[in-house]
């Protein structure tokens, strides 16, 4: 089986970054943080008052944002598929100097990407399976013919 991967950025990360920076002990001076499918959840949120099609993104049980609105239908089809293998999240960012009432402040810009993996049959696998099916049918027909000939 072949594997297809789709990637996109998490929406709304800014609104949740302070909370998850603390809870995940995120160190901005470190490299990118990668979370595998065992710690990533994509959960439909039909009670969301802004978008009943919203899908929230959790890492280790902590909300980091949402699937972008324009991708929710596409992502829902993937996560509802029996071929869905899982999701991974990469969080990365940088520090910069900001200003608050003329005072310098340390600010952080963060981004997060979601990577979805699904399994599918390649064209070669489909052809191979079709060929085996045809061969099995031919063998069955030959077996029936041999049986009929043995009765004569």
N, C-alpha and C positions, 0 to 999 in steps of 0.2 A: 504494500500500500504506500502511496505517496502522501506527503504532508504539505498542506498549503498554510501559509502564514499571512495574516493581515495585521497591520500595525496602524495606530493612530494615537493622537495625544488625548490625555484626560482633560475634560472641561471643568472649570470651576476650582481648580487646584488652589488658587490664591485664597479662597474663602476658608479652606480647611488646613492650610499649611502650618499655622501656628500650633494647632492641636496635634497634628501628626508629627511635627518636628520634635515636640516634647515626648510624646508617647513612644515613638520609634527610636528615640535617641539618635536622631539624624545629625550627622556631623558634616556640615557643608564643605569642610576642608578635605574630606575623604573623597574617594572616587565615587562613581555612580553607584547607586544602590539597586540591586536586582532582587526581585521577589518572584519565586517560582509559583507554579500553579497550586501548590499546597497551602500557600498563604494569601492567594488572590481570589476574591469573590466578585462576581458581577451579578447584582441582584435587581430584578425589576422592582420599581417603586410606583405602583399604580395609584397610591394615595398622595403622590407628590402634587401639591396644589398648583405648581407652575407648568408641569408637564406629566400627564398620566402615563406617558410612554417612557418616562425616565428610567435609566438603569444606573444605579449607584455602583461605585468602584470602592471595594474595601481591600485593605492590605493589613493582614494580621488583625482583622476585626475593626480597623479604624478607617472611617470614610476619608478618602482623599479627593473625591470629586465624582464626576459623572461621565458616561459615554456621551460624546457630542450629540446634540439633538438630531442632527441630520443623518446620523448613523445608527440610531436606536433600532429601527426596523431590521436593518442588515445584521446588526449584532444579535438581536433577539433570535433571528433565524439560525444563526450560527450556534448560540449557546443552547438552543432547544434541539439541535440536531444530535442524533445518536453518534455522529462522527466527530463531535466536538471533543478535543483532547485536553484543552485547558487554556488558561490565560497566564501570562507573566507580565509584571510591571517593572519598568526601570524608572527610577527617580533620579534626576540630576539637577544641578543648579550652580549658581555663582553668587558671591558676595559683591556688593558695590557700595559706594558712599552715597547716601541720600541726604536730604536736607529737610529739617523740620523746624520751622520758625527760625531760620538762619543758623541752626545748629546742625553739625554733621552727625549723621546716624549711620550705623551699619545696617544695610538692607540686604535682603536675599531674594533672588529670583529663582523660582523652581519650575521645572517642567516634569511631566511624567508621560511615559508612553506605555500603551497596552499592546501586547503581542498575543494574538489569538491563533491557536493551532487546530486545524481540522484534518481529518484523514479522508482520502478519497482514492478511488481506483484510477490508475493511469490508463491511457488508451491501450498501452501494451498489455496490461493486466486484463482489461475488458476483452481484447482480442483473444488472448490466451484462454480465458474462461469460456468464451464463445466456441473456440476450437475444441476444447475438451467436451463441451456440451454436445457438439455435433458428433464427435467421436463416440461418445457414450450412446447416443441415439443410433448410430450405425451399428455398434456392437449389439445393441438390444434387438434391432431389426434382423441382423444376421443370426442371432440366437433363436429368434422366433422362426426364421426360415429353416434353420437346421432342425428344430423341433418338428416342424411340419413335414419336412423331408423324411425324417426318421419314422413318421407315422405311415408314410406311403409304402 
